[in-house]
Amino acid sequence: MKILQKKGYKVERPLNKGSYGTVVLAHRLFRTTRYKDSKYAIKCIKKPSPIFLDEVNILRELSRYRHRNIIHFVESFEDHVYYYVVLEYCPFGDLYECILNDDFPNAKNQPEMIKDIFLQVVDGVSHMHSLGIYHRDLKPENFLLSLSDDGNDLVVKISDFGLACRDTTSHEYGTGSDRYMAPEQFEEVDDMGYSPRAADIWAIGICLLNLIFARNPFAYPNERDPIFADYVLDPMTLFDVFPTLSQDTYEVLRACLCVTPEKRSLEKTREAVIAVNNWTTDGEELETIVNEDEDFCPSNFLFDENIIRCTQSDREPLRTPSLLTPAATMQRGLLPSKLQPLSDLDENVSVVSSPQSPISPAAVNTSDRSYDSGLGESLKNMHISKPTPMPVNTKRSPYSCSAPAIVFPNSIKGNKDHLKFGRSWCDMDEEEEDNLSIGSHDDFGAADEINAKDFGLADDWNVLSQWNDNA
Ligand SMILES: Nc1ncnc2c1ncn2[C@@H]1O[C@H](COP(=O)(O)OP(=O)(O)OP(=O)(O)O)[C@@H](O)[C@H]1O
């Protein structure tokens, strides 16, 4: 019995690959009141999984409220190889891809778009926090994009709750993704733990910079990263890292990227976002022109095929796989095999980097967390020497240059060895001979063979295919 077919799903194609498995697009073979949509995303998580049960429990709770900015969970089941998590399908992929593909009109010509997206992120995070749920891995890959029911609005959905927790104080350090982690979350400084709520607020501040500049400010939030060290001394050094950063944007960052966790506030962040007129200083003229000519309309943007590329299965794998900490994964024999292909990140980074962002492939060592945030490499390529630390209160240092390109190193997930996997919710009787159907049909019903290699989606999909062959 093929479990997906038995459950009423037919797999169309892989969508993307995360750290714990492959996400596929499936359509419903038959509709009922429960399954109103024709298409669903199914996250296939290879067993054993240290995150599955927590993720499903949290998704289940969140889905009771059907908040528009939180991904909707439909159901979960399993067979002997995989756990399956069925989610609403977000046809426009994730924010990471949009940023890298330059699908989003940048900050200067679509300021309202950035504002709209970011306010939705704030809304989703506020809702989650009001339920006592903290995400701990907020990053552009985990913001999916969909359309409102009337088709007029772009809707952001927060997804991937694999690292979410309910603890108001967490002691799981190094959980999340380096570039998005709050400093107190990155490594243990004292025995006091950290607030996952405040850590989420930091992460969305980094996401805002991604949205506006397609760059990350810090490789990791530690003073070994010279940009972060400068930032701790004086947050205004961000004006050097992002020379066109506007004062309005800086005011938003002051509310969410405070080094002191207690000073971060979602409410203040929201207020500051609402007050933004210009995200960058170089867009003021253009903004006026755009705003005069045309009202902002997300649906125009979304349906323009030349602008947006929806989720494509031929795209590159994710740049931000979330991992268990190396020691924990190796001990458990859980090191995801997709770790090895991460070296291809280097080539892709150079492709997607803007011309003024001279990060060379060699500059980004994804297997080693000791790389710097790229400024040193940038300076080397620009034939100028590395700057000495900036004096406090200097608004512009002599080394103004772009921040490193948005590159996404490994996420490090906390050790969840303690988790046990209950099976009460699943289909215990459907564990044999279950497999994925890999035949797909185009819109006209023509069968189409899926070739995993073409999609660049490595191991899991190959396993699924072989498994299907052997069935
Ligand atoms: N509901 C969905 N609709 C469309 N695409 C989706 C959906 N869910 C996931 N995806 C795609 O699959 C990717 C991986 O999903 P997800 O982040 O849930 O997996 P993961 O294994 O937990 O990844 P991570 O490495 O971030 O921990 C997403 O970034 C997105 O591109």
The ligand as a Gaussian input file, in Angstrom:
#p B3LYP/6-31G(d) Opt

LIG

0 1
 N        4.202000      24.597000       2.470000
 C        5.171000      24.811000       1.570000
 N        4.887000      25.315000       0.354000
 C        5.879000      25.558000      -0.537000
 N        7.184000      25.309000      -0.299000
 C        7.525000      24.783000       0.898000
 C        6.536000      24.501000       1.887000
 N        7.165000      24.012000       2.974000
 C        8.471000      23.991000       2.683000
 N        8.701000      24.446000       1.443000
 C       10.005000      24.586000       0.794000
 O       10.887000      23.620000       1.340000
 C       11.959000      24.278000       2.044000
 C       12.369000      23.432000       3.239000
 O       11.266000      23.336000       4.133000
 P       11.502000      23.352000       5.699000
 O       12.243000      24.596000       6.081000
 O       10.212000      23.119000       6.383000
 O       12.458000      22.075000       5.852000
 P       13.585000      21.801000       6.921000
 O       14.123000      20.431000       6.665000
 O       13.073000      22.021000       8.299000
 O       14.633000      22.915000       6.512000
 P       15.688000      23.690000       7.378000
 O       16.980000      23.349000       6.735000
 O       15.326000      25.156000       7.228000
 O       15.566000      23.236000       8.787000
 C       11.445000      25.670000       2.367000
 O       12.491000      26.621000       2.523000
 C       10.583000      25.966000       1.135000
 O       11.370000      26.404000       0.053000

